[in-house]
Amino acid sequence: MSETAEPSLIARREGIAGTLLMNRPRALNALDLPMIRAFAAAIADWRDDAAVRLVVLEGAGGRAFCAGGDVRAVRAAAIAGDRAAVEAFFSEEYAVNTGIATFPKPWVSLIDGVCMGGGIGVAVHNGPRVVTEHALVAMPETAIALFPDVGTSYVLPRLPGAIGTWLALTGARLTGADSVHAGLATHFVPRAKLADLRAALVAEGAEVVAGFAEAPLEASFAAHRAAIDRCFGQGSVAAILAALDAEGTEWAAAQAAILRRMSPTSLCVSLELLQRGAAQDLAGCLATELALTRVVVNDHPDFAEGVRSVLVDKDGAPKWQPASIEDVDPTAIAAMFR
């Protein structure tokens, strides 16, 4: 149950729609296991229900769509040696991602506020995906020594150029307009129109989205598109850093500085995962991700340290093992994909 004693996911039938409200506003609607299980129940209930012609997904509270999975709880389980709890969280979350991807009706996500990690996972595999000017979209996993999961190892390699690798490794934060240009969102609708859009969706269906959409502003990363492809299209993290250093620009130096703050192991794992994901279907990517969680979360010290640094103690001073890209053993990275 949420802080309001209501369910953490409120499922209703409104008009021709099934509506879902992620309802943990004080936790920025982070996905916990009860919410994940409620998603699974709604998918099962509505999949073959002819009266439900679409699903409309939102986040409560006005600040966030969904800030991701509840990784603090995952960390606590891992520290306690509760591998079954870690397995349950990720396996059930990824099953929901699959359920959304294979849901035979439009799954309309209204992304107004923070949407990160697992929040992207409950939106990106179906559509339309609507963003407002208040949307903030990111995959920040390398900062906590995880990796792009929830099926994004399938999605990110298929974005234009090397945008997906740039987003995965740096955790770059996109505006709503940026998200449309990057390919993570499908439509830009100003917040002022969102209530009217929602009313039209439950009355008429997903086809109304285009009529509410507006052309997004130019992407904030537009001036750096060529550099993103040049640098983040390299085949290794070391080569990406070398290419950024060779650019000689303020933007490239900032990207290199970000990378050097991230978990070196996580950077190498994430790049390898995306390279593999480019040749896999979504089911294969999710299977690879699930197998990888067992190693990264339970067996490598960086995940617990990253979550501690970012979300528990919030000191921004993680002590990574190993501490530098140069010290990462490629054989050890390959062994994590077992």
Helices and strands as residue ranges (DSSP letters): E 9-14, E 17-22, G 25-27, H 33-46, E 54-59, E 64-66, H 71-79, H 83-101, E 107-111, E 114-116, H 118-121, E 129-131, E 136-138, G 141-144, H 152-155, G 156-158, H 163-170, E 174-175, H 176-182, E 187-188, G 191-193, H 194-204, G 206-208, H 209-212, G 222-224, H 225-232, H 237-247, H 250-261, H 264-277, H 282-299, H 301-307, I 308-312, G 325-327, H 330-336
